[in-house]
Amino acid sequence: MVRVILISIVVGQATWAEVAPPTFFLEKSCLSCHREQKIPSELIYRRYLMKYSTDKTIRRVMLAYLEEPKKERSIMPKQFFLKFPKKEPMRMDKAILIKGIDDFIGYMDIKKRLSLP
């Protein structure tokens, strides 16, 4: 009986992946507005991942969109803009913007959310 409980605890902990909380910058600059406007951050990241598949490409495309947001550059379908407002250009230093994108990708990364027993 003790063996069964011990094995179930070990397997349970191995399959429960811990995800680090978002950084202060990411929470303040990105996620708080997404929550306030009810824009699904997870959906957006999944769309980027399905279309571009590599972190390097996702970073490049996100940076281009944040610097100059246009519907043509967006990953979201045209109907998305009927419900949500068009993004204003980010007036930040490029290095800070890159750090924010890195934090976003690190926080949303599905590899960190998966674990094998």
C-alpha positions as CSV (number, residue, x, y, z in Angstrom):
1,M,0.0,0.0,0.0
2,V,2.8,2.4,0.9
3,R,4.5,1.6,-2.4
4,V,1.4,2.5,-4.4
5,I,1.1,5.8,-2.6
6,L,4.7,6.6,-3.0
7,I,4.6,5.8,-6.8
8,S,1.5,7.9,-7.3
9,I,3.1,10.9,-5.5
10,V,6.3,10.6,-7.6
11,V,4.3,10.3,-10.9
12,G,2.0,13.1,-9.9
13,Q,4.9,15.5,-9.2
14,A,6.7,14.5,-12.4
15,T,3.7,15.3,-14.5
16,W,2.9,18.6,-12.8
17,A,5.1,21.1,-14.6
18,E,5.7,24.3,-12.7
19,V,5.5,27.5,-14.8
20,A,7.4,30.5,-13.6
21,P,5.2,33.6,-12.9
22,P,5.4,36.4,-15.4
23,T,8.1,39.0,-14.9
24,F,7.1,42.4,-13.5
25,F,7.8,44.0,-16.9
26,L,5.7,41.5,-18.8
27,E,2.8,41.8,-16.4
28,K,2.9,45.6,-16.4
29,S,3.6,46.2,-20.1
30,C,1.7,43.4,-21.8
31,L,-0.5,40.9,-19.9
32,S,-2.3,43.5,-17.8
33,C,-3.7,45.2,-20.9
34,H,-4.5,41.9,-22.6
35,R,-6.5,40.9,-19.5
36,E,-8.2,44.3,-19.3
37,Q,-9.3,44.2,-22.9
38,K,-10.0,40.5,-22.7
39,I,-7.5,39.7,-25.5
40,P,-6.4,36.0,-25.2
41,S,-2.6,35.9,-24.9
42,E,-2.5,32.1,-25.1
43,L,-4.5,32.1,-28.3
44,I,-2.2,34.7,-29.9
45,Y,1.0,32.7,-28.9
46,R,-0.5,29.5,-30.3
47,R,-1.3,31.2,-33.6
48,Y,2.3,32.5,-33.8
49,L,3.6,29.0,-32.9
50,M,1.5,27.3,-35.6
51,K,2.4,29.7,-38.3
52,Y,6.1,30.4,-37.6
53,S,7.1,27.4,-35.4
54,T,10.6,28.7,-34.3
55,D,11.2,31.1,-31.4
56,K,13.7,33.1,-33.6
57,T,11.1,33.7,-36.3
58,I,8.3,34.5,-33.8
59,R,10.6,37.1,-32.1
60,R,11.4,38.8,-35.4
61,V,7.7,38.9,-36.5
62,M,6.5,40.1,-33.1
63,L,9.0,42.9,-33.0
64,A,8.1,44.0,-36.5
65,Y,4.4,44.0,-35.5
66,L,4.9,45.9,-32.2
67,E,7.1,48.5,-33.9
68,E,4.6,49.1,-36.7
69,P,1.2,47.4,-36.1
70,K,-0.7,46.8,-39.3
71,K,-3.5,44.4,-40.0
72,E,-1.4,42.9,-42.8
73,R,1.4,42.1,-40.3
74,S,-1.0,40.6,-37.7
75,I,-1.3,36.9,-37.0
76,M,-4.9,37.3,-36.2
77,P,-7.8,37.0,-38.7
78,K,-9.5,40.1,-40.0
79,Q,-12.6,39.3,-37.8
80,F,-10.4,39.8,-34.7
81,F,-10.2,43.5,-35.4
82,L,-14.0,43.8,-35.4
83,K,-14.0,42.8,-31.7
84,F,-10.6,44.1,-30.5
85,P,-9.0,47.6,-31.0
86,K,-6.1,48.0,-33.4
87,K,-2.8,48.0,-31.5
88,E,-1.0,51.3,-31.2
89,P,2.8,51.3,-32.0
90,M,5.0,50.6,-29.0
91,R,7.0,53.7,-28.1
92,M,9.8,51.9,-26.3
93,D,13.5,51.4,-26.8
94,K,14.1,48.4,-29.1
95,A,16.2,46.6,-26.5
96,I,13.3,46.9,-24.0
97,L,10.8,45.7,-26.6
98,I,13.0,42.7,-27.4
99,K,13.3,41.9,-23.6
100,G,9.5,42.0,-23.4
101,I,9.1,39.7,-26.3
102,D,11.6,37.3,-24.8
103,D,9.8,37.3,-21.5
104,F,6.4,36.7,-23.3
105,I,7.8,33.8,-25.2
106,G,9.5,32.4,-22.1
107,Y,6.2,32.7,-20.1
108,M,4.0,31.2,-22.8
109,D,6.4,28.5,-24.0
110,I,4.6,25.2,-24.2
111,K,7.8,23.2,-23.7
112,K,8.0,24.5,-20.1
113,R,4.4,23.5,-19.5
114,L,4.9,19.9,-20.6
115,S,6.8,17.3,-18.7
116,L,7.3,13.6,-19.1
117,P,7.0,11.2,-16.2
